[in-house]
Amino acid sequence: EPEVTQTPSHQVTQMGQEVILRCVPISNHLYFYWYRQILGQKVEFLVSFYNNEISEKSEIFDDQFSVERPDGSNFTLKIRSTKLEDSAMYFCASSSRGQGITEAFFGQGTRLTVV
Amino acid sequence: SQQGEEDPQALSIQEGENATMNCSYKTSINNLQWYRQNSGRGLVHLILIRSNEREKHSGRLRVTLDTSKKSSSLLITASRAADTASYFCARLYSSASKIIFGSGTRLSIRP
């Protein structure tokens, strides 16, 4: 069964460092998303991406965040200068059509720990 | 706020019993989806119900949607230990290219 894969599964970084979280969406999907979940809290929308550009982003997705689809398979989330409060699980998702019209498939997540 | 709430926040039942979780929302939706999350793991899509549907079944899962009350329920029948997880409802609002997750219900199945 096709799946969304995320690497690494766990990343520890020092405050102020840049991190890149990687995702390989399902191959024929066109819509890509990043969500995050701070421990014990809600799953929060960060950004949606379609046709090589951001479709929508939340207030959380400020200038320190960026997304990229550098080739035909990877979808990355970069956090430019990490803060302690960026510690969370980050989930990538993809769907074949706009999310909510069909189901979105989520990866297993990357646990980011900023120290 | 577009976000609603699930209730209860936590539910503990005996294996074999039925589990019912509820979700409420505040503004009109296109559809509503239920996801499961095992501790520390990713989100697994369970079922999608469109705004013009009232009930949907998938195996031991039954989802209802009442758009007049802006609420949905997820029923898991004949619960098993493996059903222990957090369950989230997620709403798509018109014009949105994202879904909004609720706070979730933590379900524990006692053997």
Chai-1 contact restraints between the chains, C-beta under 6 A:
chainA,res_idxA,chainB,res_idxB,connection_type,confidence,min_distance_angstrom,max_distance_angstrom,comment,restraint_id
A,K42,B,F101,contact,1.0,0.0,6.0,A-B,restraint_1
A,K42,B,S103,contact,1.0,0.0,6.0,A-B,restraint_2
A,V43,B,F101,contact,1.0,0.0,6.0,A-B,restraint_3
A,F45,B,K98,contact,1.0,0.0,6.0,A-B,restraint_4
A,S48,B,S97,contact,1.0,0.0,6.0,A-B,restraint_5
A,S48,B,K98,contact,1.0,0.0,6.0,A-B,restraint_6
A,S55,B,S97,contact,1.0,0.0,6.0,A-B,restraint_7
A,E56,B,S97,contact,1.0,0.0,6.0,A-B,restraint_8
A,E56,B,K98,contact,1.0,0.0,6.0,A-B,restraint_9
A,G98,B,S97,contact,1.0,0.0,6.0,A-B,restraint_10
A,Q99,B,I99,contact,1.0,0.0,6.0,A-B,restraint_11
A,G100,B,N30,contact,1.0,0.0,6.0,A-B,restraint_12
A,G100,B,N31,contact,1.0,0.0,6.0,A-B,restraint_13
A,G100,B,L92,contact,1.0,0.0,6.0,A-B,restraint_14
A,G100,B,I99,contact,1.0,0.0,6.0,A-B,restraint_15
A,E103,B,H45,contact,1.0,0.0,6.0,A-B,restraint_16
A,E103,B,L48,contact,1.0,0.0,6.0,A-B,restraint_17
A,F106,B,G42,contact,1.0,0.0,6.0,A-B,restraint_18
A,F106,B,L43,contact,1.0,0.0,6.0,A-B,restraint_19
A,G107,B,G42,contact,1.0,0.0,6.0,A-B,restraint_20
A,Q108,B,G42,contact,1.0,0.0,6.0,A-B,restraint_21
A,G109,B,G42,contact,1.0,0.0,6.0,A-B,restraint_22
